[in-house]
Amino acid sequence: MKIIKTFDKKVGDTEYYKYRAPLPKAVAEDSGLISKELKITTKNNKILIEEDKEKKE
């Protein structure tokens, strides 16, 4: 699995990109994080995805 860099838009002379990481279906569904605000961080060369408790209403 690889992180994919995709072109998003161009504003003036500046190009903007988005980065995507495909997740296995079971991991995404079992996480309970679908349609929730997420907090993404890196630690010890790993990407951590967790629910953003500060933005939770």
PDB file with one MODEL, atoms N, CA, C and O in Angstrom:
MODEL        1
ATOM      1  N   MET A   1       0.862  -1.172   0.000  1.00  0.00           N
ATOM      2  CA  MET A   1       0.000   0.000   0.000  1.00  0.00           C
ATOM      3  C   MET A   1       0.906   1.232   0.000  1.00  0.00           C
ATOM      4  O   MET A   1       1.926   1.261   0.689  1.00  0.00           O
ATOM      5  N   LYS A   2       0.529   2.236  -0.769  1.00  0.00           N
ATOM      6  CA  LYS A   2       1.313   3.461  -0.871  1.00  0.00           C
ATOM      7  C   LYS A   2       0.430   4.673  -0.628  1.00  0.00           C
ATOM      8  O   LYS A   2      -0.777   4.626  -0.869  1.00  0.00           O
ATOM      9  N   ILE A   3       1.027   5.755  -0.153  1.00  0.00           N
ATOM     10  CA  ILE A   3       0.329   7.035  -0.064  1.00  0.00           C
ATOM     11  C   ILE A   3       0.347   7.627  -1.469  1.00  0.00           C
ATOM     12  O   ILE A   3       1.394   7.668  -2.115  1.00  0.00           O
ATOM     13  N   ILE A   4      -0.808   8.086  -1.940  1.00  0.00           N
ATOM     14  CA  ILE A   4      -0.964   8.575  -3.299  1.00  0.00           C
ATOM     15  C   ILE A   4      -1.091  10.103  -3.280  1.00  0.00           C
ATOM     16  O   ILE A   4      -1.910  10.655  -2.544  1.00  0.00           O
ATOM     17  N   LYS A   5      -0.284  10.771  -4.085  1.00  0.00           N
ATOM     18  CA  LYS A   5      -0.350  12.224  -4.220  1.00  0.00           C
ATOM     19  C   LYS A   5      -1.187  12.531  -5.448  1.00  0.00           C
ATOM     20  O   LYS A   5      -0.847  12.103  -6.551  1.00  0.00           O
ATOM     21  N   THR A   6      -2.298  13.281  -5.269  1.00  0.00           N
ATOM     22  CA  THR A   6      -3.169  13.618  -6.392  1.00  0.00           C
ATOM     23  C   THR A   6      -3.314  15.131  -6.500  1.00  0.00           C
ATOM     24  O   THR A   6      -3.373  15.841  -5.496  1.00  0.00           O
ATOM     25  N   PHE A   7      -3.370  15.601  -7.725  1.00  0.00           N
ATOM     26  CA  PHE A   7      -3.562  17.028  -7.983  1.00  0.00           C
ATOM     27  C   PHE A   7      -4.965  17.435  -7.554  1.00  0.00           C
ATOM     28  O   PHE A   7      -5.935  16.752  -7.882  1.00  0.00           O
ATOM     29  N   ASP A   8      -5.083  18.545  -6.821  1.00  0.00           N
ATOM     30  CA  ASP A   8      -6.387  19.019  -6.358  1.00  0.00           C
ATOM     31  C   ASP A   8      -6.869  20.196  -7.200  1.00  0.00           C
ATOM     32  O   ASP A   8      -7.918  20.119  -7.840  1.00  0.00           O
ATOM     33  N   LYS A   9      -6.105  21.282  -7.198  1.00  0.00           N
ATOM     34  CA  LYS A   9      -6.527  22.464  -7.960  1.00  0.00           C
ATOM     35  C   LYS A   9      -5.345  23.388  -8.174  1.00  0.00           C
ATOM     36  O   LYS A   9      -4.283  23.220  -7.575  1.00  0.00           O
ATOM     37  N   LYS A  10      -5.551  24.366  -9.039  1.00  0.00           N
ATOM     38  CA  LYS A  10      -4.542  25.376  -9.302  1.00  0.00           C
ATOM     39  C   LYS A  10      -5.173  26.740  -9.103  1.00  0.00           C
ATOM     40  O   LYS A  10      -6.202  27.053  -9.702  1.00  0.00           O
ATOM     41  N   VAL A  11      -4.549  27.549  -8.258  1.00  0.00           N
ATOM     42  CA  VAL A  11      -5.012  28.912  -8.014  1.00  0.00           C
ATOM     43  C   VAL A  11      -3.858  29.842  -8.385  1.00  0.00           C
ATOM     44  O   VAL A  11      -2.824  29.876  -7.717  1.00  0.00           O
ATOM     45  N   GLY A  12      -4.058  30.584  -9.450  1.00  0.00           N
ATOM     46  CA  GLY A  12      -2.963  31.420  -9.954  1.00  0.00           C
ATOM     47  C   GLY A  12      -1.828  30.528 -10.408  1.00  0.00           C
ATOM     48  O   GLY A  12      -2.025  29.634 -11.231  1.00  0.00           O
ATOM     49  N   ASP A  13      -0.630  30.768  -9.871  1.00  0.00           N
ATOM     50  CA  ASP A  13       0.526  29.945 -10.216  1.00  0.00           C
ATOM     51  C   ASP A  13       0.777  28.834  -9.201  1.00  0.00           C
ATOM     52  O   ASP A  13       1.729  28.068  -9.350  1.00  0.00           O
ATOM     53  N   THR A  14      -0.070  28.735  -8.163  1.00  0.00           N
ATOM     54  CA  THR A  14       0.127  27.753  -7.100  1.00  0.00           C
ATOM     55  C   THR A  14      -0.724  26.505  -7.339  1.00  0.00           C
ATOM     56  O   THR A  14      -1.931  26.592  -7.566  1.00  0.00           O
ATOM     57  N   GLU A  15      -0.074  25.351  -7.284  1.00  0.00           N
ATOM     58  CA  GLU A  15      -0.783  24.086  -7.436  1.00  0.00           C
ATOM     59  C   GLU A  15      -0.957  23.446  -6.062  1.00  0.00           C
ATOM     60  O   GLU A  15      -0.039  23.462  -5.243  1.00  0.00           O
ATOM     61  N   TYR A  16      -2.137  22.884  -5.814  1.00  0.00           N
ATOM     62  CA  TYR A  16      -2.436  22.242  -4.541  1.00  0.00           C
ATOM     63  C   TYR A  16      -2.656  20.751  -4.767  1.00  0.00           C
ATOM     64  O   TYR A  16      -3.269  20.342  -5.753  1.00  0.00           O
ATOM     65  N   TYR A  17      -2.154  19.959  -3.849  1.00  0.00           N
ATOM     66  CA  TYR A  17      -2.257  18.507  -3.944  1.00  0.00           C
ATOM     67  C   TYR A  17      -2.921  17.936  -2.694  1.00  0.00           C
ATOM     68  O   TYR A  17      -2.877  18.546  -1.626  1.00  0.00           O
ATOM     69  N   LYS A  18      -3.534  16.766  -2.835  1.00  0.00           N
ATOM     70  CA  LYS A  18      -4.085  16.017  -1.711  1.00  0.00           C
ATOM     71  C   LYS A  18      -3.344  14.694  -1.650  1.00  0.00           C
ATOM     72  O   LYS A  18      -2.855  14.189  -2.660  1.00  0.00           O
ATOM     73  N   TYR A  19      -3.272  14.151  -0.466  1.00  0.00           N
ATOM     74  CA  TYR A  19      -2.613  12.864  -0.277  1.00  0.00           C
ATOM     75  C   TYR A  19      -3.643  11.863   0.221  1.00  0.00           C
ATOM     76  O   TYR A  19      -4.440  12.174   1.107  1.00  0.00           O
ATOM     77  N   ARG A  20      -3.628  10.656  -0.351  1.00  0.00           N
ATOM     78  CA  ARG A  20      -4.616   9.635  -0.011  1.00  0.00           C
ATOM     79  C   ARG A  20      -3.901   8.352   0.394  1.00  0.00           C
ATOM     80  O   ARG A  20      -2.867   7.991  -0.166  1.00  0.00           O
ATOM     81  N   ALA A  21      -4.475   7.681   1.373  1.00  0.00           N
ATOM     82  CA  ALA A  21      -3.963   6.379   1.783  1.00  0.00           C
ATOM     83  C   ALA A  21      -5.144   5.418   1.790  1.00  0.00           C
ATOM     84  O   ALA A  21      -6.024   5.537   2.641  1.00  0.00           O
ATOM     85  N   PRO A  22      -5.182   4.481   0.874  1.00  0.00           N
ATOM     86  CA  PRO A  22      -6.291   3.534   0.840  1.00  0.00           C
ATOM     87  C   PRO A  22      -6.260   2.636   2.070  1.00  0.00           C
ATOM     88  O   PRO A  22      -5.203   2.140   2.462  1.00  0.00           O
ATOM     89  N   LEU A  23      -7.419   2.432   2.672  1.00  0.00           N
ATOM     90  CA  LEU A  23      -7.533   1.572   3.848  1.00  0.00           C
ATOM     91  C   LEU A  23      -8.313   0.321   3.481  1.00  0.00           C
ATOM     92  O   LEU A  23      -9.240   0.384   2.674  1.00  0.00           O
ATOM     93  N   PRO A  24      -7.952  -0.812   4.060  1.00  0.00           N
ATOM     94  CA  PRO A  24      -8.756  -2.006   3.838  1.00  0.00           C
ATOM     95  C   PRO A  24     -10.176  -1.794   4.367  1.00  0.00           C
ATOM     96  O   PRO A  24     -10.370  -1.146   5.395  1.00  0.00           O
ATOM     97  N   LYS A  25     -11.155  -2.337   3.669  1.00  0.00           N
ATOM     98  CA  LYS A  25     -12.559  -2.142   4.010  1.00  0.00           C
ATOM     99  C   LYS A  25     -12.840  -2.527   5.458  1.00  0.00           C
ATOM    100  O   LYS A  25     -13.502  -1.773   6.170  1.00  0.00           O
ATOM    101  N   ALA A  26     -12.362  -3.658   5.903  1.00  0.00           N
ATOM    102  CA  ALA A  26     -12.620  -4.126   7.270  1.00  0.00           C
ATOM    103  C   ALA A  26     -12.045  -3.167   8.306  1.00  0.00           C
ATOM    104  O   ALA A  26     -12.680  -2.911   9.329  1.00  0.00           O
ATOM    105  N   VAL A  27     -10.855  -2.636   8.055  1.00  0.00           N
ATOM    106  CA  VAL A  27     -10.230  -1.704   8.995  1.00  0.00           C
ATOM    107  C   VAL A  27     -11.058  -0.427   9.100  1.00  0.00           C
ATOM    108  O   VAL A  27     -11.309   0.063  10.201  1.00  0.00           O
ATOM    109  N   ALA A  28     -11.482   0.110   7.961  1.00  0.00           N
ATOM    110  CA  ALA A  28     -12.260   1.347   7.958  1.00  0.00           C
ATOM    111  C   ALA A  28     -13.602   1.159   8.657  1.00  0.00           C
ATOM    112  O   ALA A  28     -14.005   2.009   9.452  1.00  0.00           O
ATOM    113  N   GLU A  29     -14.301   0.058   8.375  1.00  0.00           N
ATOM    114  CA  GLU A  29     -15.617  -0.164   8.972  1.00  0.00           C
ATOM    115  C   GLU A  29     -15.534  -0.510  10.454  1.00  0.00           C
ATOM    116  O   GLU A  29     -16.368  -0.055  11.238  1.00  0.00           O
ATOM    117  N   ASP A  30     -14.554  -1.300  10.849  1.00  0.00           N
ATOM    118  CA  ASP A  30     -14.423  -1.720  12.248  1.00  0.00           C
ATOM    119  C   ASP A  30     -13.875  -0.619  13.151  1.00  0.00           C
ATOM    120  O   ASP A  30     -13.992  -0.710  14.373  1.00  0.00           O
ATOM    121  N   SER A  31     -13.284   0.413  12.571  1.00  0.00           N
ATOM    122  CA  SER A  31     -12.686   1.486  13.377  1.00  0.00           C
ATOM    123  C   SER A  31     -13.734   2.329  14.084  1.00  0.00           C
ATOM    124  O   SER A  31     -13.464   2.891  15.145  1.00  0.00           O
ATOM    125  N   GLY A  32     -14.938   2.424  13.502  1.00  0.00           N
ATOM    126  CA  GLY A  32     -15.967   3.282  14.077  1.00  0.00           C
ATOM    127  C   GLY A  32     -15.706   4.757  13.831  1.00  0.00           C
ATOM    128  O   GLY A  32     -16.304   5.608  14.488  1.00  0.00           O
ATOM    129  N   LEU A  33     -14.826   5.070  12.899  1.00  0.00           N
ATOM    130  CA  LEU A  33     -14.442   6.463  12.647  1.00  0.00           C
ATOM    131  C   LEU A  33     -15.042   7.047  11.375  1.00  0.00           C
ATOM    132  O   LEU A  33     -14.761   8.197  11.039  1.00  0.00           O
ATOM    133  N   ILE A  34     -15.856   6.285  10.668  1.00  0.00           N
ATOM    134  CA  ILE A  34     -16.450   6.780   9.426  1.00  0.00           C
ATOM    135  C   ILE A  34     -17.398   7.930   9.755  1.00  0.00           C
ATOM    136  O   ILE A  34     -18.214   7.822  10.671  1.00  0.00           O
ATOM    137  N   SER A  35     -17.294   9.025   9.013  1.00  0.00           N
ATOM    138  CA  SER A  35     -18.116  10.243   9.150  1.00  0.00           C
ATOM    139  C   SER A  35     -17.841  11.000  10.446  1.00  0.00           C
ATOM    140  O   SER A  35     -18.697  11.760  10.898  1.00  0.00           O
ATOM    141  N   LYS A  36     -16.680  10.814  11.049  1.00  0.00           N
ATOM    142  CA  LYS A  36     -16.307  11.557  12.256  1.00  0.00           C
ATOM    143  C   LYS A  36     -15.114  12.443  11.936  1.00  0.00           C
ATOM    144  O   LYS A  36     -14.346  12.166  11.015  1.00  0.00           O
ATOM    145  N   GLU A  37     -14.970  13.522  12.719  1.00  0.00           N
ATOM    146  CA  GLU A  37     -13.807  14.385  12.577  1.00  0.00           C
ATOM    147  C   GLU A  37     -12.592  13.627  13.105  1.00  0.00           C
ATOM    148  O   GLU A  37     -12.638  13.040  14.186  1.00  0.00           O
ATOM    149  N   LEU A  38     -11.502  13.645  12.331  1.00  0.00           N
ATOM    150  CA  LEU A  38     -10.325  12.880  12.698  1.00  0.00           C
ATOM    151  C   LEU A  38      -9.133  13.783  12.971  1.00  0.00           C
ATOM    152  O   LEU A  38      -9.025  14.888  12.440  1.00  0.00           O
ATOM    153  N   LYS A  39      -8.249  13.281  13.809  1.00  0.00           N
ATOM    154  CA  LYS A  39      -6.998  13.958  14.114  1.00  0.00           C
ATOM    155  C   LYS A  39      -5.887  13.043  13.616  1.00  0.00           C
ATOM    156  O   LYS A  39      -5.793  11.895  14.050  1.00  0.00           O
ATOM    157  N   ILE A  40      -5.046  13.536  12.712  1.00  0.00           N
ATOM    158  CA  ILE A  40      -3.984  12.746  12.119  1.00  0.00           C
ATOM    159  C   ILE A  40      -2.648  13.304  12.607  1.00  0.00           C
ATOM    160  O   ILE A  40      -2.386  14.499  12.468  1.00  0.00           O
ATOM    161  N   THR A  41      -1.808  12.448  13.174  1.00  0.00           N
ATOM    162  CA  THR A  41      -0.492  12.853  13.649  1.00  0.00           C
ATOM    163  C   THR A  41       0.533  11.803  13.242  1.00  0.00           C
ATOM    164  O   THR A  41       0.181  10.708  12.804  1.00  0.00           O
ATOM    165  N   THR A  42       1.804  12.155  13.394  1.00  0.00           N
ATOM    166  CA  THR A  42       2.871  11.186  13.170  1.00  0.00           C
ATOM    167  C   THR A  42       3.666  11.047  14.457  1.00  0.00           C
ATOM    168  O   THR A  42       3.865  12.017  15.189  1.00  0.00           O
ATOM    169  N   LYS A  43       4.116   9.827  14.721  1.00  0.00           N
ATOM    170  CA  LYS A  43       4.920   9.558  15.911  1.00  0.00           C
ATOM    171  C   LYS A  43       5.782   8.333  15.618  1.00  0.00           C
ATOM    172  O   LYS A  43       5.272   7.293  15.201  1.00  0.00           O
ATOM    173  N   ASN A  44       7.073   8.460  15.834  1.00  0.00           N
ATOM    174  CA  ASN A  44       8.014   7.357  15.603  1.00  0.00           C
ATOM    175  C   ASN A  44       7.864   6.755  14.212  1.00  0.00           C
ATOM    176  O   ASN A  44       7.834   5.535  14.050  1.00  0.00           O
ATOM    177  N   ASN A  45       7.769   7.619  13.219  1.00  0.00           N
ATOM    178  CA  ASN A  45       7.684   7.201  11.814  1.00  0.00           C
ATOM    179  C   ASN A  45       6.400   6.427  11.497  1.00  0.00           C
ATOM    180  O   ASN A  45       6.378   5.622  10.566  1.00  0.00           O
ATOM    181  N   LYS A  46       5.330   6.667  12.269  1.00  0.00           N
ATOM    182  CA  LYS A  46       4.037   6.029  12.031  1.00  0.00           C
ATOM    183  C   LYS A  46       2.970   7.110  11.922  1.00  0.00           C
ATOM    184  O   LYS A  46       3.083   8.165  12.546  1.00  0.00           O
ATOM    185  N   ILE A  47       1.935   6.849  11.128  1.00  0.00           N
ATOM    186  CA  ILE A  47       0.799   7.763  10.997  1.00  0.00           C
ATOM    187  C   ILE A  47      -0.295   7.273  11.943  1.00  0.00           C
ATOM    188  O   ILE A  47      -0.713   6.117  11.877  1.00  0.00           O
ATOM    189  N   LEU A  48      -0.754   8.164  12.822  1.00  0.00           N
ATOM    190  CA  LEU A  48      -1.800   7.822  13.778  1.00  0.00           C
ATOM    191  C   LEU A  48      -3.088   8.540  13.397  1.00  0.00           C
ATOM    192  O   LEU A  48      -3.093   9.753  13.187  1.00  0.00           O
ATOM    193  N   ILE A  49      -4.178   7.784  13.307  1.00  0.00           N
ATOM    194  CA  ILE A  49      -5.493   8.330  12.986  1.00  0.00           C
ATOM    195  C   ILE A  49      -6.393   8.059  14.173  1.00  0.00           C
ATOM    196  O   ILE A  49      -6.579   6.908  14.569  1.00  0.00           O
ATOM    197  N   GLU A  50      -6.961   9.133  14.753  1.00  0.00           N
ATOM    198  CA  GLU A  50      -7.851   8.970  15.895  1.00  0.00           C
ATOM    199  C   GLU A  50      -8.967  10.001  15.840  1.00  0.00           C
ATOM    200  O   GLU A  50      -8.870  10.995  15.120  1.00  0.00           O
ATOM    201  N   GLU A  51     -10.021   9.763  16.599  1.00  0.00           N
ATOM    202  CA  GLU A  51     -11.137  10.688  16.637  1.00  0.00           C
ATOM    203  C   GLU A  51     -10.684  11.978  17.301  1.00  0.00           C
ATOM    204  O   GLU A  51      -9.976  11.949  18.307  1.00  0.00           O
ATOM    205  N   ASP A  52     -11.091  13.105  16.741  1.00  0.00           N
ATOM    206  CA  ASP A  52     -10.737  14.411  17.295  1.00  0.00           C
ATOM    207  C   ASP A  52     -11.740  14.754  18.392  1.00  0.00           C
ATOM    208  O   ASP A  52     -12.841  15.223  18.102  1.00  0.00           O
ATOM    209  N   LYS A  53     -11.376  14.529  19.620  1.00  0.00           N
ATOM    210  CA  LYS A  53     -12.259  14.756  20.774  1.00  0.00           C
ATOM    211  C   LYS A  53     -12.562  16.229  20.957  1.00  0.00           C
ATOM    212  O   LYS A  53     -13.626  16.572  21.472  1.00  0.00           O
ATOM    213  N   GLU A  54     -11.650  17.121  20.547  1.00  0.00           N
ATOM    214  CA  GLU A  54     -11.855  18.560  20.709  1.00  0.00           C
ATOM    215  C   GLU A  54     -12.950  19.100  19.797  1.00  0.00           C
ATOM    216  O   GLU A  54     -13.627  20.060  20.166  1.00  0.00           O
ATOM    217  N   LYS A  55     -13.144  18.515  18.624  1.00  0.00           N
ATOM    218  CA  LYS A  55     -14.166  18.990  17.680  1.00  0.00           C
ATOM    219  C   LYS A  55     -15.475  18.256  17.850  1.00  0.00           C
ATOM    220  O   LYS A  55     -16.445  18.558  17.155  1.00  0.00           O
ATOM    221  N   LYS A  56     -15.526  17.301  18.756  1.00  0.00           N
ATOM    222  CA  LYS A  56     -16.753  16.516  18.956  1.00  0.00           C
ATOM    223  C   LYS A  56     -17.794  17.392  19.611  1.00  0.00           C
ATOM    224  O   LYS A  56     -17.496  18.132  20.549  1.00  0.00           O
ATOM    225  N   GLU A  57     -19.022  17.309  19.113  1.00  0.00           N
ATOM    226  CA  GLU A  57     -20.103  18.141  19.642  1.00  0.00           C
ATOM    227  C   GLU A  57     -20.904  17.378  20.672  1.00  0.00           C
ATOM    228  O   GLU A  57     -21.860  17.914  21.231  1.00  0.00           O
TER     229      GLU A  57
ENDMDL
END
